Amino acid sequence: MIRDLIRILGPQHRKPVRAFLFWAIAYGVLQGAAVSFLVPITRALFESDYPSALRWIAAMAVVVLACAVAHYVQAMKGFGVALTALRTMHLRIGDHLVTLPLGWFGPETVATTSQMASKGTLSVGGAAAHLLTPVITGIASPAAIVAAVLIFDWRLAIALLLAVPVIAAASRCAAVMISKGDELAHDAAIVATNRVLEYARCQPVLRAFGRTSGTYAPLDDAIESQRMAGRKGMAYSIFGMVVSGFAIQLCFSMLISFGAYLAVGGSLDAVTLIALLGLIARFIQPINEVGEFAGALRMARNEIGRMTAVLDKAPLLDSEQPADILEPGRVDFDDVHFGYTDTPVVNGLTFGVPARSMTAIVGPSGSGKTTVTRLIARFWDIDNGSVKVGGVDVRDHTTEQLMSQIAVVFQDVYLFDDTLRANILVGREHATDDEVAEVARLAGVDEIVARLPAGWDTRVGEGGTALSGGERQRISIARALIKKAPIVLLDEATAALDPQNEQFVQQSIGHLAQTSTVIVIAHKLTTVVAADQIIVLGSNGTIVEQGTHHSLLAQGGRYQDFWNSRTNAGGWKLSSS
């Protein structure tokens, strides 16, 4: 655990952690040494050797004073480590998260990270402040007592050593049981958290289908599973604590019995036995505390393990220096292979997109259309081949350099809980008011601003819930416009839009095509026809056709089937029976 804690805090904090460990061990040893003076003091008092008793008491006072100093120093250093942990863990985890592939972030990983950043960091910080010291001293103090008993009676010392593995095994059993319960509760909490968020976000859908009362089965099942996991966890914890407590009390009873046996046999005097029994009690007490804290420490260790698991995720390797852009705005795929798991998604894609041209990618669901745009933005690293942006492999760009060349407009737009202006300025933070007004006009955002009472200062709510889907898409287009990136990726930006919103988005795409390279995934005929190049993907992630609209229609292949199906669908109309 200490090794993992140092890893989370970073190598620059290794020295303070080691200093804390040194003083905590010293505190434990001095505790055991101070108690050990009871044996010679008791002997001297029973023998009426008061000068010797005073000397032993004076020596004990010196050790107690040193113990008090060690206690203060280790406490201060322990709180220092805890504060460093609380301050550093968020930064360490955050700094690493920004280096991970964007594809790593999903509902499950986000929920896990949320739990880790809140509950996990507090648990680890609390362990550093309140748990490490009693556990360390609970090991160091009995070790010092065993050494002292060895001086006074080697037989009792051996008996103490024989008790250690029994107590350690019981404590380990307790820790494992408590850890198992904690894992069950943690996994159930993540599922329940996801269901609560889902229930909150999906209220429009639930209410639209009359689910305004009663229960929501997935949420109820998740909460019930969490309750059952909590009960199981509690049962595991109780069982572990019972096993640990029984083993400790059994060993204590056996040690007292063995000491009495030695005294009755005459090989150990009664005075020494009484003093040694005091040491045995002091030997058992900190070990018992270790057993009590072991469960909480194991849970903290689990949290540290989850953090190190995130830190172990391989980051995207970033180039140390920005590359020289050879062909600004150009995109090239050369024999690209990629799969999210063992199943390939794209197979041997090879195509080029000239600068300041428009390319449309069409194909059935699951053919890898969205994956193509994700690979251009390096959300994932490919398995084989190369993806080039500006004539340079995306892996040779720095992250900042690559993203400065690309603007992405997703189908599912996310807006921050801020003003309309602030959400557009996400594209380029230092854009002027005139530039914001111009892109708003081009994307049709000015019409939204004009009818809202607070205008540009209107807050859009978390995720942009105060706006319609089409309005959110317009703001997303405005972001892309204001960024002025050489390459714009549009992932079905016109899907499910009403005619008015689609008109604004189509106008914006036309404006983008005049100044940038546009790669669009689209099903709308108006978007596809306007493209300089159309790439048709097959269900196995390969290019089956490529060319202009007219040349592909002349081939009479997959694209013609796509065109005919869309044309026929566009001719549908409702009529009275």
Steps between C-alpha positions, in 0.01 A plus 500: 500500500781742590664439163175571315437810715843638408424428136174693516663795677796501263875450555541856629304401813695180572723666760216639721324162494817320604560753777149436631558124491828538690342703779193274518723194540712684758184590692388136504841370610526758776149409619603137537830594663329727753257228608786250530647697791209371712680168553822631663306770691258239641787271599689782674193614694419147622861457605488843677792613283376858474817655351485252211127564462564874477769450239267283292220753541733780387602296195134430429421875525769577242355240261146628561615854421666377181178310419297820546731689265480219241120498533478873432741493206336199332154651554603824330670316216201267467259792466744654253492184289119492523467862387749436219297197397173694494663783308703287263277205410251708300783669312684174430187324381385803300839543334497135399140499379574770244768276347271199451332422168167678476344169411582375852233728647164327519206484743663233717844661515350843570293359789806320640710815472227703671491256793878497516532879496249545783478199730837355403716804567333562837550137596869505411554837669325375814713185499819704482385725785336251736570137405865464405633608842304246712578223251873578490529542876283191545776302331808685630390510866434122534832435323681707764309319778602159360863614503463613863328176611782305334738666749287409801372153401576340165218245535228765516670684216476189281135460600437858392671436166286187447187710559597750230425282191167389649394859563640612161305229316180598679558868426568422136179297484309794648661744255420277202137461608460874556669572166264259324202675654639838400545384139139380487373830642722704266388318184134526603544872578635566149203324339256687725669833425471439126133410537424811706667720237316314225168546681562874536616552142223293346209675670371643169480150350344347811241774529424487129394138546297565813760383752426787737412279795579156629847352478782484249604134498870541402553758776308295755701190409828692532404642841386157619826348376692771685303423819568128467867568429514716812349219708744249357786739563388544859478123546850455361634774729334357812628152425854628448495703821367202698776275365766760579367574850469130586857427389639791704313407816592133457869587470478731803340227709760244389786738587357563851456127549856429387637768737300353790634155414857629520430671833335192651794289387734730685705606198353852504447705814159654566622861497661464158190318372273787606725753326529284188123455488479879482736489201294222340185712537685792341615263225143393422336845515671666199465180297129505577488860378676397181224244446235765556663744258601238245157503334492877456861490384415230249215712362741792466739263328222404258449868418873543445490192278226657288702818469815315400292301250408830333860621519609170341286569193744568219479863386510604139863558419540868425768644277752715686518765227234632258537353153545706183166511321574393143152522343264713713142373493574166333394165652635161391423142602757239395401134551340576838387211720325552832269321742367591844541140614606190310233574238634731225295808420695642206709283269765639271348845442698703250380837373605862481306820567646808327515829686192724479283223357190328629485123546184313600522156661194276470429138581288272716500511880812340644710557190745726685389846384523663842819306573667669202443845649614379844826370353566830325463678836709221661239395750667161459831386354467273197622139492676519163557753223511876537261793530647830387377851567676781318733244341627382840405183692264594784737322742776743408289803591481634851145475635466876503625530144270228370188634666578853384453374142170323563151608598245228576122530487338199663150372444440503876601853594603577855473857626641617831280651768600851402387781273448482125805719446722288726398181320597645163829632641595141586609488134743791543519663839636839393272563203365854473134598537485576128627151415245343735223704339611397149507125568168536683351653186641225277380219729162657575580550867416872477137403449511301826665790683240747374203314647652419839440762774859488628649486150865399494501465878236225498619191683435183302490254793704185549549333164302783336167372629345848475532484119360271233717244322516713187596811697778308675626384162510858372713605797729205434538613138577853622778354717652335194472821298668717762786255546600550134660157491642373168302176537139458616347163586120479506348182638142489368455863597173530303340180630157541661485876439185685401508688167576839657795374704622287211503808277726690740732202542523443122587867447770473763643186341514683168689787662742260671568326168622829354781538754560154649521133416163350591446130567137427567311187596155555363181338381337820371503510120568874486819454702622199300439654157702811588811293583805505273564136590276226638642195678268201541593261780389138513379312804848352551667841530647516150452747216264348243456810283659842467438790266269792428124489522448463124778245447371281781144512369632393162671196658166366620637358822456555872481877471220482244308274741559756775387783274186318387400408856544858617317643199207265547487578872499870420190449287292358780193696601198459721162476333146464627343158459 
